[in-house]
Amino acid sequence: MPFVAYVHAREPDEPEDEGRAPWEPNWRVWRWIVAALPVAIAATRTDGPLELLFVFGVFALACRAALELLPDGGGLREWRQ
């Protein structure tokens, strides 16, 4: 029979952490998405090389939003030979 236990993470008199509430939107991500919207609309209204420039701009803004959303992995800073 498996053993099931409740682990009490914090004491009742401890203040709650000041982090973002679960229902609160992550504004660091949404600012890039909102910035990409007018650029995407401009890309649909133009033609030629200017449209390509706007599409690259939307892609860059979407990548910035993904960068804010994904955790920092550290890259090769922790690599040792």
PyMOL Python script that loads the backbone (N, CA, C, O; Angstrom):
from pymol import cmd

cmd.read_pdbstr("""\
ATOM      1  N   MET A   1       0.842  -1.162   0.000  1.00  0.00           N
ATOM      2  CA  MET A   1       0.000   0.000   0.000  1.00  0.00           C
ATOM      3  C   MET A   1       0.897   1.238   0.000  1.00  0.00           C
ATOM      4  O   MET A   1       1.792   1.346   0.839  1.00  0.00           O
ATOM      5  N   PRO A   2       0.672   2.179  -0.933  1.00  0.00           N
ATOM      6  CA  PRO A   2       1.515   3.369  -0.989  1.00  0.00           C
ATOM      7  C   PRO A   2       1.246   4.292   0.199  1.00  0.00           C
ATOM      8  O   PRO A   2       0.126   4.377   0.703  1.00  0.00           O
ATOM      9  N   PHE A   3       2.288   4.971   0.623  1.00  0.00           N
ATOM     10  CA  PHE A   3       2.188   5.905   1.737  1.00  0.00           C
ATOM     11  C   PHE A   3       1.905   7.299   1.180  1.00  0.00           C
ATOM     12  O   PHE A   3       2.659   7.797   0.343  1.00  0.00           O
ATOM     13  N   VAL A   4       0.845   7.919   1.629  1.00  0.00           N
ATOM     14  CA  VAL A   4       0.463   9.252   1.176  1.00  0.00           C
ATOM     15  C   VAL A   4       0.575  10.196   2.364  1.00  0.00           C
ATOM     16  O   VAL A   4       0.064   9.904   3.446  1.00  0.00           O
ATOM     17  N   ALA A   5       1.241  11.323   2.164  1.00  0.00           N
ATOM     18  CA  ALA A   5       1.422  12.271   3.253  1.00  0.00           C
ATOM     19  C   ALA A   5       1.208  13.690   2.731  1.00  0.00           C
ATOM     20  O   ALA A   5       1.414  13.972   1.551  1.00  0.00           O
ATOM     21  N   TYR A   6       0.796  14.565   3.626  1.00  0.00           N
ATOM     22  CA  TYR A   6       0.643  15.988   3.310  1.00  0.00           C
ATOM     23  C   TYR A   6       1.884  16.713   3.797  1.00  0.00           C
ATOM     24  O   TYR A   6       2.256  16.603   4.965  1.00  0.00           O
ATOM     25  N   VAL A   7       2.515  17.445   2.913  1.00  0.00           N
ATOM     26  CA  VAL A   7       3.709  18.200   3.274  1.00  0.00           C
ATOM     27  C   VAL A   7       3.307  19.659   3.408  1.00  0.00           C
ATOM     28  O   VAL A   7       2.852  20.286   2.452  1.00  0.00           O
ATOM     29  N   HIS A   8       3.481  20.182   4.600  1.00  0.00           N
ATOM     30  CA  HIS A   8       3.133  21.572   4.867  1.00  0.00           C
ATOM     31  C   HIS A   8       4.311  22.438   4.432  1.00  0.00           C
ATOM     32  O   HIS A   8       5.388  22.361   5.022  1.00  0.00           O
ATOM     33  N   ALA A   9       4.113  23.260   3.408  1.00  0.00           N
ATOM     34  CA  ALA A   9       5.217  23.990   2.798  1.00  0.00           C
ATOM     35  C   ALA A   9       5.648  25.208   3.604  1.00  0.00           C
ATOM     36  O   ALA A   9       6.839  25.516   3.650  1.00  0.00           O
ATOM     37  N   ARG A  10       4.714  25.909   4.241  1.00  0.00           N
ATOM     38  CA  ARG A  10       5.096  27.116   4.969  1.00  0.00           C
ATOM     39  C   ARG A  10       4.247  27.225   6.227  1.00  0.00           C
ATOM     40  O   ARG A  10       3.172  26.633   6.327  1.00  0.00           O
ATOM     41  N   GLU A  11       4.744  27.982   7.164  1.00  0.00           N
ATOM     42  CA  GLU A  11       4.025  28.191   8.414  1.00  0.00           C
ATOM     43  C   GLU A  11       2.899  29.200   8.197  1.00  0.00           C
ATOM     44  O   GLU A  11       3.010  30.063   7.326  1.00  0.00           O
ATOM     45  N   PRO A  12       1.820  29.110   8.970  1.00  0.00           N
ATOM     46  CA  PRO A  12       0.698  30.034   8.774  1.00  0.00           C
ATOM     47  C   PRO A  12       1.038  31.494   9.058  1.00  0.00           C
ATOM     48  O   PRO A  12       0.413  32.382   8.478  1.00  0.00           O
ATOM     49  N   ASP A  13       1.996  31.772   9.921  1.00  0.00           N
ATOM     50  CA  ASP A  13       2.317  33.156  10.239  1.00  0.00           C
ATOM     51  C   ASP A  13       3.291  33.788   9.248  1.00  0.00           C
ATOM     52  O   ASP A  13       3.576  34.981   9.355  1.00  0.00           O
ATOM     53  N   GLU A  14       3.808  33.022   8.286  1.00  0.00           N
ATOM     54  CA  GLU A  14       4.700  33.563   7.271  1.00  0.00           C
ATOM     55  C   GLU A  14       3.902  34.368   6.248  1.00  0.00           C
ATOM     56  O   GLU A  14       2.813  33.953   5.850  1.00  0.00           O
ATOM     57  N   PRO A  15       4.435  35.518   5.815  1.00  0.00           N
ATOM     58  CA  PRO A  15       3.725  36.271   4.769  1.00  0.00           C
ATOM     59  C   PRO A  15       3.814  35.528   3.436  1.00  0.00           C
ATOM     60  O   PRO A  15       4.770  34.797   3.174  1.00  0.00           O
ATOM     61  N   GLU A  16       2.820  35.728   2.626  1.00  0.00           N
ATOM     62  CA  GLU A  16       2.839  35.085   1.317  1.00  0.00           C
ATOM     63  C   GLU A  16       3.876  35.758   0.431  1.00  0.00           C
ATOM     64  O   GLU A  16       4.208  36.927   0.624  1.00  0.00           O
ATOM     65  N   ASP A  17       4.379  35.014  -0.535  1.00  0.00           N
ATOM     66  CA  ASP A  17       5.383  35.575  -1.430  1.00  0.00           C
ATOM     67  C   ASP A  17       4.748  36.684  -2.268  1.00  0.00           C
ATOM     68  O   ASP A  17       3.545  36.680  -2.529  1.00  0.00           O
ATOM     69  N   GLU A  18       5.583  37.628  -2.679  1.00  0.00           N
ATOM     70  CA  GLU A  18       5.115  38.796  -3.410  1.00  0.00           C
ATOM     71  C   GLU A  18       5.122  38.573  -4.920  1.00  0.00           C
ATOM     72  O   GLU A  18       5.109  39.534  -5.689  1.00  0.00           O
ATOM     73  N   GLY A  19       5.144  37.314  -5.345  1.00  0.00           N
ATOM     74  CA  GLY A  19       5.189  37.011  -6.774  1.00  0.00           C
ATOM     75  C   GLY A  19       3.871  37.300  -7.457  1.00  0.00           C
ATOM     76  O   GLY A  19       2.923  37.784  -6.837  1.00  0.00           O
ATOM     77  N   ARG A  20       3.825  37.003  -8.719  1.00  0.00           N
ATOM     78  CA  ARG A  20       2.650  37.244  -9.537  1.00  0.00           C
ATOM     79  C   ARG A  20       1.557  36.254  -9.159  1.00  0.00           C
ATOM     80  O   ARG A  20       1.820  35.064  -8.980  1.00  0.00           O
ATOM     81  N   ALA A  21       0.335  36.748  -9.040  1.00  0.00           N
ATOM     82  CA  ALA A  21      -0.803  35.878  -8.736  1.00  0.00           C
ATOM     83  C   ALA A  21      -1.075  34.972  -9.939  1.00  0.00           C
ATOM     84  O   ALA A  21      -0.778  35.357 -11.070  1.00  0.00           O
ATOM     85  N   PRO A  22      -1.634  33.770  -9.721  1.00  0.00           N
ATOM     86  CA  PRO A  22      -1.867  32.858 -10.854  1.00  0.00           C
ATOM     87  C   PRO A  22      -2.805  33.420 -11.920  1.00  0.00           C
ATOM     88  O   PRO A  22      -2.690  33.060 -13.092  1.00  0.00           O
ATOM     89  N   TRP A  23      -3.712  34.280 -11.539  1.00  0.00           N
ATOM     90  CA  TRP A  23      -4.664  34.839 -12.501  1.00  0.00           C
ATOM     91  C   TRP A  23      -4.140  36.084 -13.189  1.00  0.00           C
ATOM     92  O   TRP A  23      -4.727  36.531 -14.174  1.00  0.00           O
ATOM     93  N   GLU A  24      -3.067  36.646 -12.705  1.00  0.00           N
ATOM     94  CA  GLU A  24      -2.532  37.880 -13.269  1.00  0.00           C
ATOM     95  C   GLU A  24      -1.764  37.580 -14.555  1.00  0.00           C
ATOM     96  O   GLU A  24      -0.939  36.667 -14.577  1.00  0.00           O
ATOM     97  N   PRO A  25      -2.024  38.341 -15.638  1.00  0.00           N
ATOM     98  CA  PRO A  25      -1.302  38.079 -16.890  1.00  0.00           C
ATOM     99  C   PRO A  25       0.174  38.447 -16.778  1.00  0.00           C
ATOM    100  O   PRO A  25       0.555  39.321 -15.999  1.00  0.00           O
ATOM    101  N   ASN A  26       0.973  37.783 -17.547  1.00  0.00           N
ATOM    102  CA  ASN A  26       2.404  38.070 -17.595  1.00  0.00           C
ATOM    103  C   ASN A  26       2.609  39.217 -18.583  1.00  0.00           C
ATOM    104  O   ASN A  26       2.662  39.012 -19.796  1.00  0.00           O
ATOM    105  N   TRP A  27       2.721  40.421 -18.041  1.00  0.00           N
ATOM    106  CA  TRP A  27       2.778  41.606 -18.890  1.00  0.00           C
ATOM    107  C   TRP A  27       4.061  41.688 -19.689  1.00  0.00           C
ATOM    108  O   TRP A  27       4.087  42.358 -20.721  1.00  0.00           O
ATOM    109  N   ARG A  28       5.125  41.033 -19.254  1.00  0.00           N
ATOM    110  CA  ARG A  28       6.370  41.054 -20.043  1.00  0.00           C
ATOM    111  C   ARG A  28       6.184  40.336 -21.369  1.00  0.00           C
ATOM    112  O   ARG A  28       6.805  40.707 -22.365  1.00  0.00           O
ATOM    113  N   VAL A  29       5.328  39.305 -21.395  1.00  0.00           N
ATOM    114  CA  VAL A  29       5.041  38.596 -22.645  1.00  0.00           C
ATOM    115  C   VAL A  29       4.050  39.395 -23.485  1.00  0.00           C
ATOM    116  O   VAL A  29       4.228  39.551 -24.693  1.00  0.00           O
ATOM    117  N   TRP A  30       3.009  39.897 -22.837  1.00  0.00           N
ATOM    118  CA  TRP A  30       1.942  40.580 -23.566  1.00  0.00           C
ATOM    119  C   TRP A  30       2.400  41.884 -24.195  1.00  0.00           C
ATOM    120  O   TRP A  30       1.824  42.305 -25.199  1.00  0.00           O
ATOM    121  N   ARG A  31       3.407  42.535 -23.650  1.00  0.00           N
ATOM    122  CA  ARG A  31       3.855  43.780 -24.278  1.00  0.00           C
ATOM    123  C   ARG A  31       4.444  43.505 -25.660  1.00  0.00           C
ATOM    124  O   ARG A  31       4.286  44.320 -26.569  1.00  0.00           O
ATOM    125  N   TRP A  32       5.125  42.363 -25.830  1.00  0.00           N
ATOM    126  CA  TRP A  32       5.681  42.030 -27.143  1.00  0.00           C
ATOM    127  C   TRP A  32       4.587  41.600 -28.107  1.00  0.00           C
ATOM    128  O   TRP A  32       4.652  41.899 -29.300  1.00  0.00           O
ATOM    129  N   ILE A  33       3.584  40.901 -27.596  1.00  0.00           N
ATOM    130  CA  ILE A  33       2.475  40.480 -28.456  1.00  0.00           C
ATOM    131  C   ILE A  33       1.670  41.693 -28.916  1.00  0.00           C
ATOM    132  O   ILE A  33       1.288  41.782 -30.083  1.00  0.00           O
ATOM    133  N   VAL A  34       1.414  42.621 -28.003  1.00  0.00           N
ATOM    134  CA  VAL A  34       0.682  43.836 -28.370  1.00  0.00           C
ATOM    135  C   VAL A  34       1.501  44.671 -29.350  1.00  0.00           C
ATOM    136  O   VAL A  34       0.936  45.296 -30.248  1.00  0.00           O
ATOM    137  N   ALA A  35       2.799  44.690 -29.193  1.00  0.00           N
ATOM    138  CA  ALA A  35       3.653  45.427 -30.136  1.00  0.00           C
ATOM    139  C   ALA A  35       3.652  44.761 -31.511  1.00  0.00           C
ATOM    140  O   ALA A  35       3.805  45.442 -32.524  1.00  0.00           O
ATOM    141  N   ALA A  36       3.482  43.450 -31.559  1.00  0.00           N
ATOM    142  CA  ALA A  36       3.492  42.740 -32.838  1.00  0.00           C
ATOM    143  C   ALA A  36       2.190  42.926 -33.619  1.00  0.00           C
ATOM    144  O   ALA A  36       2.187  42.788 -34.842  1.00  0.00           O
ATOM    145  N   LEU A  37       1.091  43.236 -32.937  1.00  0.00           N
ATOM    146  CA  LEU A  37      -0.193  43.368 -33.623  1.00  0.00           C
ATOM    147  C   LEU A  37      -0.210  44.469 -34.685  1.00  0.00           C
ATOM    148  O   LEU A  37      -0.604  44.185 -35.816  1.00  0.00           O
ATOM    149  N   PRO A  38       0.192  45.703 -34.389  1.00  0.00           N
ATOM    150  CA  PRO A  38       0.174  46.711 -35.466  1.00  0.00           C
ATOM    151  C   PRO A  38       1.167  46.409 -36.581  1.00  0.00           C
ATOM    152  O   PRO A  38       0.932  46.761 -37.737  1.00  0.00           O
ATOM    153  N   VAL A  39       2.261  45.765 -36.242  1.00  0.00           N
ATOM    154  CA  VAL A  39       3.231  45.403 -37.284  1.00  0.00           C
ATOM    155  C   VAL A  39       2.636  44.327 -38.188  1.00  0.00           C
ATOM    156  O   VAL A  39       2.849  44.351 -39.401  1.00  0.00           O
ATOM    157  N   ALA A  40       1.889  43.378 -37.606  1.00  0.00           N
ATOM    158  CA  ALA A  40       1.233  42.344 -38.415  1.00  0.00           C
ATOM    159  C   ALA A  40       0.143  42.946 -39.299  1.00  0.00           C
ATOM    160  O   ALA A  40      -0.017  42.537 -40.449  1.00  0.00           O
ATOM    161  N   ILE A  41      -0.604  43.910 -38.775  1.00  0.00           N
ATOM    162  CA  ILE A  41      -1.628  44.578 -39.588  1.00  0.00           C
ATOM    163  C   ILE A  41      -0.976  45.354 -40.721  1.00  0.00           C
ATOM    164  O   ILE A  41      -1.476  45.354 -41.846  1.00  0.00           O
ATOM    165  N   ALA A  42       0.142  46.016 -40.429  1.00  0.00           N
ATOM    166  CA  ALA A  42       0.864  46.738 -41.476  1.00  0.00           C
ATOM    167  C   ALA A  42       1.404  45.776 -42.535  1.00  0.00           C
ATOM    168  O   ALA A  42       1.461  46.122 -43.715  1.00  0.00           O
ATOM    169  N   ALA A  43       1.795  44.584 -42.125  1.00  0.00           N
ATOM    170  CA  ALA A  43       2.302  43.600 -43.086  1.00  0.00           C
ATOM    171  C   ALA A  43       1.204  43.114 -44.022  1.00  0.00           C
ATOM    172  O   ALA A  43       1.471  42.801 -45.182  1.00  0.00           O
ATOM    173  N   THR A  44      -0.020  43.051 -43.531  1.00  0.00           N
ATOM    174  CA  THR A  44      -1.114  42.603 -44.404  1.00  0.00           C
ATOM    175  C   THR A  44      -1.571  43.706 -45.344  1.00  0.00           C
ATOM    176  O   THR A  44      -2.200  43.417 -46.362  1.00  0.00           O
ATOM    177  N   ARG A  45      -1.273  44.959 -45.034  1.00  0.00           N
ATOM    178  CA  ARG A  45      -1.734  46.088 -45.859  1.00  0.00           C
ATOM    179  C   ARG A  45      -0.723  46.517 -46.912  1.00  0.00           C
ATOM    180  O   ARG A  45      -1.058  47.321 -47.782  1.00  0.00           O
ATOM    181  N   THR A  46       0.497  46.008 -46.863  1.00  0.00           N
ATOM    182  CA  THR A  46       1.532  46.444 -47.806  1.00  0.00           C
ATOM    183  C   THR A  46       1.935  45.298 -48.721  1.00  0.00           C
ATOM    184  O   THR A  46       1.528  44.153 -48.524  1.00  0.00           O
ATOM    185  N   ASP A  47       2.734  45.624 -49.715  1.00  0.00           N
ATOM    186  CA  ASP A  47       3.250  44.628 -50.666  1.00  0.00           C
ATOM    187  C   ASP A  47       4.741  44.837 -50.860  1.00  0.00           C
ATOM    188  O   ASP A  47       5.296  45.885 -50.530  1.00  0.00           O
ATOM    189  N   GLY A  48       5.371  43.804 -51.406  1.00  0.00           N
ATOM    190  CA  GLY A  48       6.768  43.902 -51.803  1.00  0.00           C
ATOM    191  C   GLY A  48       7.746  43.813 -50.647  1.00  0.00           C
ATOM    192  O   GLY A  48       7.480  43.143 -49.649  1.00  0.00           O
ATOM    193  N   PRO A  49       8.884  44.493 -50.782  1.00  0.00           N
ATOM    194  CA  PRO A  49       9.941  44.402 -49.768  1.00  0.00           C
ATOM    195  C   PRO A  49       9.522  44.966 -48.399  1.00  0.00           C
ATOM    196  O   PRO A  49      10.006  44.513 -47.362  1.00  0.00           O
ATOM    197  N   LEU A  50       8.634  45.941 -48.410  1.00  0.00           N
ATOM    198  CA  LEU A  50       8.159  46.498 -47.147  1.00  0.00           C
ATOM    199  C   LEU A  50       7.351  45.458 -46.367  1.00  0.00           C
ATOM    200  O   LEU A  50       7.434  45.390 -45.140  1.00  0.00           O
ATOM    201  N   GLU A  51       6.576  44.660 -47.081  1.00  0.00           N
ATOM    202  CA  GLU A  51       5.831  43.581 -46.427  1.00  0.00           C
ATOM    203  C   GLU A  51       6.783  42.565 -45.798  1.00  0.00           C
ATOM    204  O   GLU A  51       6.548  42.093 -44.686  1.00  0.00           O
ATOM    205  N   LEU A  52       7.849  42.233 -46.508  1.00  0.00           N
ATOM    206  CA  LEU A  52       8.835  41.298 -45.980  1.00  0.00           C
ATOM    207  C   LEU A  52       9.492  41.855 -44.723  1.00  0.00           C
ATOM    208  O   LEU A  52       9.735  41.118 -43.767  1.00  0.00           O
ATOM    209  N   LEU A  53       9.776  43.146 -44.722  1.00  0.00           N
ATOM    210  CA  LEU A  53      10.362  43.785 -43.549  1.00  0.00           C
ATOM    211  C   LEU A  53       9.408  43.706 -42.356  1.00  0.00           C
ATOM    212  O   LEU A  53       9.836  43.432 -41.235  1.00  0.00           O
ATOM    213  N   PHE A  54       8.123  43.943 -42.595  1.00  0.00           N
ATOM    214  CA  PHE A  54       7.139  43.852 -41.520  1.00  0.00           C
ATOM    215  C   PHE A  54       6.983  42.414 -41.020  1.00  0.00           C
ATOM    216  O   PHE A  54       6.825  42.191 -39.820  1.00  0.00           O
ATOM    217  N   VAL A  55       7.025  41.454 -41.917  1.00  0.00           N
ATOM    218  CA  VAL A  55       6.920  40.047 -41.506  1.00  0.00           C
ATOM    219  C   VAL A  55       8.115  39.660 -40.641  1.00  0.00           C
ATOM    220  O   VAL A  55       7.952  38.959 -39.642  1.00  0.00           O
ATOM    221  N   PHE A  56       9.302  40.104 -41.009  1.00  0.00           N
ATOM    222  CA  PHE A  56      10.480  39.854 -40.169  1.00  0.00           C
ATOM    223  C   PHE A  56      10.341  40.539 -38.816  1.00  0.00           C
ATOM    224  O   PHE A  56      10.778  40.003 -37.798  1.00  0.00           O
ATOM    225  N   GLY A  57       9.737  41.714 -38.803  1.00  0.00           N
ATOM    226  CA  GLY A  57       9.495  42.409 -37.545  1.00  0.00           C
ATOM    227  C   GLY A  57       8.535  41.654 -36.645  1.00  0.00           C
ATOM    228  O   GLY A  57       8.757  41.567 -35.437  1.00  0.00           O
ATOM    229  N   VAL A  58       7.471  41.108 -37.219  1.00  0.00           N
ATOM    230  CA  VAL A  58       6.529  40.295 -36.433  1.00  0.00           C
ATOM    231  C   VAL A  58       7.227  39.061 -35.889  1.00  0.00           C
ATOM    232  O   VAL A  58       7.018  38.680 -34.737  1.00  0.00           O
ATOM    233  N   PHE A  59       8.052  38.439 -36.710  1.00  0.00           N
ATOM    234  CA  PHE A  59       8.783  37.253 -36.255  1.00  0.00           C
ATOM    235  C   PHE A  59       9.732  37.605 -35.109  1.00  0.00           C
ATOM    236  O   PHE A  59       9.832  36.858 -34.136  1.00  0.00           O
ATOM    237  N   ALA A  60      10.423  38.727 -35.218  1.00  0.00           N
ATOM    238  CA  ALA A  60      11.342  39.141 -34.156  1.00  0.00           C
ATOM    239  C   ALA A  60      10.588  39.445 -32.861  1.00  0.00           C
ATOM    240  O   ALA A  60      11.047  39.068 -31.783  1.00  0.00           O
ATOM    241  N   LEU A  61       9.448  40.114 -32.948  1.00  0.00           N
ATOM    242  CA  LEU A  61       8.663  40.408 -31.752  1.00  0.00           C
ATOM    243  C   LEU A  61       8.087  39.137 -31.131  1.00  0.00           C
ATOM    244  O   LEU A  61       8.011  39.027 -29.908  1.00  0.00           O
ATOM    245  N   ALA A  62       7.687  38.192 -31.950  1.00  0.00           N
ATOM    246  CA  ALA A  62       7.195  36.917 -31.422  1.00  0.00           C
ATOM    247  C   ALA A  62       8.321  36.141 -30.740  1.00  0.00           C
ATOM    248  O   ALA A  62       8.094  35.478 -29.728  1.00  0.00           O
ATOM    249  N   CYS A  63       9.519  36.221 -31.285  1.00  0.00           N
ATOM    250  CA  CYS A  63      10.666  35.565 -30.636  1.00  0.00           C
ATOM    251  C   CYS A  63      10.984  36.220 -29.299  1.00  0.00           C
ATOM    252  O   CYS A  63      11.343  35.529 -28.345  1.00  0.00           O
ATOM    253  N   ARG A  64      10.859  37.541 -29.215  1.00  0.00           N
ATOM    254  CA  ARG A  64      11.077  38.220 -27.935  1.00  0.00           C
ATOM    255  C   ARG A  64      10.038  37.794 -26.905  1.00  0.00           C
ATOM    256  O   ARG A  64      10.365  37.620 -25.731  1.00  0.00           O
ATOM    257  N   ALA A  65       8.789  37.625 -27.335  1.00  0.00           N
ATOM    258  CA  ALA A  65       7.739  37.156 -26.423  1.00  0.00           C
ATOM    259  C   ALA A  65       8.045  35.742 -25.947  1.00  0.00           C
ATOM    260  O   ALA A  65       7.871  35.437 -24.767  1.00  0.00           O
ATOM    261  N   ALA A  66       8.497  34.883 -26.843  1.00  0.00           N
ATOM    262  CA  ALA A  66       8.852  33.517 -26.456  1.00  0.00           C
ATOM    263  C   ALA A  66      10.050  33.512 -25.518  1.00  0.00           C
ATOM    264  O   ALA A  66      10.124  32.680 -24.614  1.00  0.00           O
ATOM    265  N   LEU A  67      10.981  34.423 -25.720  1.00  0.00           N
ATOM    266  CA  LEU A  67      12.141  34.515 -24.842  1.00  0.00           C
ATOM    267  C   LEU A  67      11.735  34.905 -23.424  1.00  0.00           C
ATOM    268  O   LEU A  67      12.312  34.411 -22.456  1.00  0.00           O
ATOM    269  N   GLU A  68      10.744  35.789 -23.295  1.00  0.00           N
ATOM    270  CA  GLU A  68      10.244  36.159 -21.968  1.00  0.00           C
ATOM    271  C   GLU A  68       9.462  35.020 -21.331  1.00  0.00           C
ATOM    272  O   GLU A  68       9.467  34.865 -20.110  1.00  0.00           O
ATOM    273  N   LEU A  69       8.792  34.226 -22.154  1.00  0.00           N
ATOM    274  CA  LEU A  69       7.942  33.157 -21.644  1.00  0.00           C
ATOM    275  C   LEU A  69       8.748  31.949 -21.168  1.00  0.00           C
ATOM    276  O   LEU A  69       8.427  31.352 -20.140  1.00  0.00           O
ATOM    277  N   LEU A  70       9.780  31.594 -21.906  1.00  0.00           N
ATOM    278  CA  LEU A  70      10.559  30.399 -21.584  1.00  0.00           C
ATOM    279  C   LEU A  70      11.586  30.707 -20.492  1.00  0.00           C
ATOM    280  O   LEU A  70      12.114  31.818 -20.433  1.00  0.00           O
ATOM    281  N   PRO A  71      11.869  29.734 -19.635  1.00  0.00           N
ATOM    282  CA  PRO A  71      12.860  29.984 -18.587  1.00  0.00           C
ATOM    283  C   PRO A  71      14.270  30.074 -19.167  1.00  0.00           C
ATOM    284  O   PRO A  71      14.567  29.510 -20.220  1.00  0.00           O
ATOM    285  N   ASP A  72      15.130  30.802 -18.450  1.00  0.00           N
ATOM    286  CA  ASP A  72      16.513  30.951 -18.875  1.00  0.00           C
ATOM    287  C   ASP A  72      17.263  29.668 -18.558  1.00  0.00           C
ATOM    288  O   ASP A  72      17.361  29.271 -17.397  1.00  0.00           O
ATOM    289  N   GLY A  73      17.789  29.022 -19.588  1.00  0.00           N
ATOM    290  CA  GLY A  73      18.476  27.751 -19.401  1.00  0.00           C
ATOM    291  C   GLY A  73      19.932  27.900 -19.012  1.00  0.00           C
ATOM    292  O   GLY A  73      20.556  26.919 -18.607  1.00  0.00           O
ATOM    293  N   GLY A  74      20.487  29.081 -19.118  1.00  0.00           N
ATOM    294  CA  GLY A  74      21.876  29.274 -18.754  1.00  0.00           C
ATOM    295  C   GLY A  74      22.831  29.097 -19.926  1.00  0.00           C
ATOM    296  O   GLY A  74      23.950  29.609 -19.895  1.00  0.00           O
ATOM    297  N   GLY A  75      22.410  28.391 -20.939  1.00  0.00           N
ATOM    298  CA  GLY A  75      23.244  28.204 -22.124  1.00  0.00           C
ATOM    299  C   GLY A  75      24.545  27.500 -21.785  1.00  0.00           C
ATOM    300  O   GLY A  75      24.554  26.530 -21.027  1.00  0.00           O
ATOM    301  N   LEU A  76      25.644  27.989 -22.347  1.00  0.00           N
ATOM    302  CA  LEU A  76      26.945  27.388 -22.125  1.00  0.00           C
ATOM    303  C   LEU A  76      27.707  28.029 -20.963  1.00  0.00           C
ATOM    304  O   LEU A  76      28.889  27.749 -20.763  1.00  0.00           O
ATOM    305  N   ARG A  77      27.036  28.878 -20.207  1.00  0.00           N
ATOM    306  CA  ARG A  77      27.719  29.507 -19.079  1.00  0.00           C
ATOM    307  C   ARG A  77      28.118  28.497 -18.016  1.00  0.00           C
ATOM    308  O   ARG A  77      29.101  28.697 -17.302  1.00  0.00           O
ATOM    309  N   GLU A  78      27.365  27.423 -17.908  1.00  0.00           N
ATOM    310  CA  GLU A  78      27.647  26.400 -16.902  1.00  0.00           C
ATOM    311  C   GLU A  78      28.479  25.246 -17.469  1.00  0.00           C
ATOM    312  O   GLU A  78      28.724  24.260 -16.774  1.00  0.00           O
ATOM    313  N   TRP A  79      28.908  25.361 -18.707  1.00  0.00           N
ATOM    314  CA  TRP A  79      29.640  24.266 -19.343  1.00  0.00           C
ATOM    315  C   TRP A  79      31.084  24.246 -18.855  1.00  0.00           C
ATOM    316  O   TRP A  79      31.753  25.278 -18.806  1.00  0.00           O
ATOM    317  N   ARG A  80      31.541  23.076 -18.503  1.00  0.00           N
ATOM    318  CA  ARG A  80      32.932  22.898 -18.083  1.00  0.00           C
ATOM    319  C   ARG A  80      33.507  21.674 -18.809  1.00  0.00           C
ATOM    320  O   ARG A  80      32.830  20.665 -19.002  1.00  0.00           O
ATOM    321  N   GLN A  81      34.757  21.799 -19.196  1.00  0.00           N
ATOM    322  CA  GLN A  81      35.366  20.695 -19.918  1.00  0.00           C
ATOM    323  C   GLN A  81      36.106  19.791 -18.977  1.00  0.00           C
ATOM    324  O   GLN A  81      36.689  18.796 -19.406  1.00  0.00           O
TER     325      GLN A  81
END
""", "prot")
cmd.dss("prot")
cmd.show_as("cartoon", "prot")
cmd.util.cbc("prot")
cmd.orient("prot")
